């Protein structure tokens, strides 16, 4: 599922190899991939590669818990930065956004179950 971002969404460029966050970090924002790709790693293993239109880091916002994974930019990427206040606003103003995030989370859980 791809999520489309507003043109005025705060975005930032990250070079390949940049660590966006690490396991255990405080989770105060989620990210949308506008261009490039980001690898999500748990215990040193890549569990997912997030491409343009995908999101990551949402679990920490939903749960208000530390990060459970490490995110490393695989290829130069432009990421939409969605801080907690913006996330809450998007969920309140656009229930479809909340449904999209839940769909992403559900699909990830199913993929992880299949790997076990």
C-alpha positions in Angstrom: 0.0 0.0 0.0 1.3 3.4 -0.9 0.5 6.6 1.1 0.7 9.9 -0.7 2.1 12.9 1.0 1.1 16.5 0.8 3.3 18.8 -1.2 3.9 21.0 1.8 4.9 18.0 4.0 8.2 18.6 5.8 10.8 16.4 4.0 14.5 15.8 4.4 17.2 14.2 2.3 19.2 11.3 3.8 22.2 9.8 2.0 22.7 6.0 1.6 24.0 4.5 4.8 22.5 7.1 7.2 20.9 5.6 10.3 17.5 7.2 10.7 16.9 5.6 14.1 18.2 2.7 16.2 16.5 0.0 18.3 15.7 1.5 21.7 15.6 5.2 20.5 12.7 7.4 21.5 10.0 7.3 18.9 8.7 10.8 18.4 8.1 10.7 14.6 7.3 8.4 11.7 8.6 8.6 8.2 7.2 8.4 4.7 9.5 7.5 1.8 9.1 10.0 -1.0 12.1 8.7 -3.0 14.8 6.1 -2.4 14.6 3.2 0.0 15.2 2.3 3.7 16.0 -1.0 5.3 14.3 -2.0 8.5 16.5 -4.3 10.6 15.8 -6.3 13.8 18.6 -8.1 15.6 20.9 -7.3 12.6 18.7 -8.9 10.0 16.8 -7.0 7.3 13.1 -7.7 7.8 11.8 -5.2 5.2 12.9 -2.7 2.6 10.6 0.3 2.5 10.3 2.0 -1.0 8.7 5.2 -2.2 5.1 5.5 -1.0 5.8 3.3 2.1 6.0 4.4 5.8 8.0 3.2 8.7 8.5 4.2 12.4 4.7 4.3 13.0 4.7 1.7 15.7 6.6 4.0 18.1 4.0 6.7 17.6 1.0 4.4 18.0 2.4 2.7 21.1 4.4 5.6 22.6 7.2 3.1 23.1 10.9 3.0 22.2 11.9 1.8 18.7 11.9 -2.0 18.1 14.0 -1.8 14.9 16.8 0.1 13.3 16.2 2.0 10.0 19.1 2.5 7.6 18.9 4.4 4.3 19.6 1.8 1.6 19.7 4.2 -1.4 19.7 8.0 -1.2 16.3 8.9 0.1 13.9 11.8 0.6 11.7 11.2 3.7 8.6 13.0 4.9 8.9 13.7 8.6 5.7 13.2 10.5 6.1 14.3 14.1 3.7 13.1 16.8 1.5 16.2 16.7 1.2 16.0 12.9 0.4 12.3 13.2 -2.4 13.0 15.7 -3.7 15.8 13.5 -3.7 13.5 10.4 -5.5 10.7 12.3 -8.1 13.1 13.6 -8.7 14.9 10.3 -8.4 12.0 8.0 -9.6 8.7 9.2 -8.4 7.1 5.9 -4.9 8.0 6.9 -5.3 6.0 10.2 -6.7 3.1 8.2 -3.7 3.2 5.8 -1.3 3.1 8.8 -3.2 0.2 10.4 -3.1 -1.7 7.1 0.7 -1.2 6.8 1.1 -2.4 10.4 -1.2 -5.4 9.9 0.6 -6.4 6.7 4.0 -6.3 8.5 2.7 -8.5 11.3 1.4 -11.0 8.8 4.8 -11.1 7.0 6.7 -11.5 10.3 4.3 -14.4 11.2 5.0 -16.1 7.9 8.8 -15.9 8.5 8.4 -17.7 11.9 
